[in-house]
Amino acid sequence: MADINPQIKPGGLTQKFEVMLWYQLFNSLYTLCVKLDDDATVPLTTYEANVITAIANGRIEDGKGNSLQHFLTEENFFSITPRGITPAARLQAIYQFFNMLETLTEQLDTDGITTSDYEALCYTAIMTQMVEDTKGNILGNLDTDTAFYFRPGGGKNDKQLIQFFYNAVNAIETLTEKLDVDAATTPPTDTDYEALCFTATILMTVMDGKDNIVGNTYPMN
């Protein structure tokens, strides 16, 4: 159930909640990939290897004693902590999230899962912004109505960052719901993807500029 008082909303983006949501987004993808690898009826067991190990390159602390870290290369390694977020770290985290989600949905489409429209429905249709890393690599899907590029050297744009967070949470929810629905025929057989990889990991809510809210009730303690 979505919290009616979103922690991230237009005009209300704080560093504390941004840091917390970054941790939750990456943790959701980590949890999902491990679960896909462990689901005996999902043919491939390389989700963590291809989506996390090959792409994630940073450290995130959420301010509650939780942290995630995966080191890939010194170049473009980012750090997000309650002590601060640099524009470069934020850009790298956005780029890596796009890359991990696209890679994940593309692999699902080729993995013998019951449907082959994960990328179309859970990535292309939802992640409607673009991001360019420091090497000029570009990811994303350009929506002509909300066209925006996250680029090196760009200042913090709260409106677009909030839209990114809304889209990212929406994508994870849509993806995990779809996995549960597709479990009606094998593979996969597990029907608790949403419960374990969205409801239990995304513990905040985000409101976009059109007053749409996505996420789960925030635990105040």
Secondary structure, DSSP 8 states (H G I E B T S, - for coil): ---SS-SB-TT---HHHHHHHHHHHHHHHHHHHHHHHH-TTSS---HIIIIIITT--EEEE-SSS-EEEE-S-STT-EEEBTTB--HHHHHHHHHHHHHHHHHHHHHHHTTT-S-S-HHIIIIITT--SEEE-TTS-EEE---TTS--EE-TT----HHHHHHHHHHHHHHHHHHHHHHHHHTTSSS-----HHIIIIITT--SEEE-TTS-EEE------
